[in-house]
């Protein structure tokens, strides 16, 4: 998913009815070790696309209530806070795709 803001905003939360827990996460290299950790906010600069994807910032869904089927869509609510502190929500439908993790040839 790629997000592009028109003004400075922060992505401050995520929710979906299909998971018990939905969090914003970051993966990054720490020396020779790839580390993943939850983050509270992700700042978006105006006009600069931010891609949520494996290996960087991403949405982590845990405690799934049912298996996700390829070709379906998952409803996700993204919460943003602007420079004035106003919180808004954007509803998106995220397609489910099945692919092997990077580096695997299965």
C-alpha positions in Angstrom: 0.0 0.0 0.0 1.3 3.4 -0.9 0.2 6.5 1.0 0.7 10.1 -0.2 -0.4 13.0 2.0 -1.3 16.5 0.8 -0.2 18.1 4.1 2.0 16.9 7.0 0.2 14.1 8.8 1.1 11.1 10.9 -0.3 7.6 10.6 -1.1 6.9 14.2 -3.1 3.6 14.1 -4.6 0.8 12.2 -7.6 -1.5 12.9 -9.4 -4.3 11.1 -12.3 -6.6 12.2 -10.5 -9.7 10.9 -7.7 -9.6 13.5 -7.6 -9.4 17.3 -4.5 -7.1 17.0 -3.4 -4.7 14.2 -0.2 -2.7 14.6 2.1 -0.4 12.6 5.5 -2.1 12.4 9.0 -1.3 11.1 11.6 -3.7 9.8 15.2 -2.5 9.5 18.7 -3.7 9.6 20.6 -3.4 12.8 24.1 -4.3 11.8 23.7 -7.7 10.3 20.4 -8.5 11.9 17.0 -7.7 10.6 14.8 -6.3 13.4 11.1 -5.8 13.5 9.3 -3.6 16.1 6.0 -1.9 16.6 5.9 1.9 16.0 3.4 4.3 17.4 3.4 6.7 14.5 4.7 7.1 11.0 5.1 10.6 9.7 4.1 11.4 6.1 5.7 14.4 4.4 3.5 16.3 1.9 3.8 14.9 -1.6 6.3 12.2 -0.7 4.9 8.6 -1.1 5.3 6.2 1.8 5.1 2.6 0.8 3.9 0.1 3.4 5.5 -3.2 2.5 7.5 -6.2 3.8 11.1 -5.1 4.8 10.1 -1.6 5.8 7.1 0.0 7.4 4.1 -2.3 7.3 0.8 -3.3 8.9 1.1 -6.3 11.2 -2.1 -8.4 11.7 -2.1 -10.9 14.6 -4.6 -13.2 16.2 -6.5 -13.6 12.9 -10.1 -14.6 13.4 -10.1 -16.8 10.2 -7.7 -17.7 7.5 -7.3 -15.1 4.7 -8.2 -16.4 1.3 -6.2 -15.2 -1.8 -8.3 -12.9 -4.0 -10.4 -11.5 -1.2 -10.1 -8.1 0.4 -9.6 -7.1 4.0 -11.2 -4.0 5.4 -8.7 -1.8 7.2 -9.1 1.5 9.0 -6.1 3.9 9.0 -6.0 6.6 11.6 -4.2 9.9 10.9 -3.4 12.9 13.0 -2.7 16.3 11.3 -0.5 19.1 12.5 -3.4 20.6 14.5 -4.0 17.3 16.3 -7.2 16.5 14.4 -7.7 12.7 14.0 -9.3 11.3 10.9 -9.9 7.8 9.6 -9.5 6.4 6.1 -11.3 3.1 5.2 -9.4 1.0 2.7 -9.9 -2.5 1.2 -6.6 -4.4 1.1 -6.3 -7.3 -1.4 -5.1 -10.6 -0.1 -2.3 -12.1 -2.1 -0.3 -15.3 -1.4 3.4 -15.3 -2.2 6.5 -16.8 -0.7 8.7 -14.6 1.5 11.6 -13.0 -0.3 14.6 -15.3 -0.7 12.5 -18.5 -0.8 12.1 -20.5 -4.0 9.2 -22.6 -3.0 
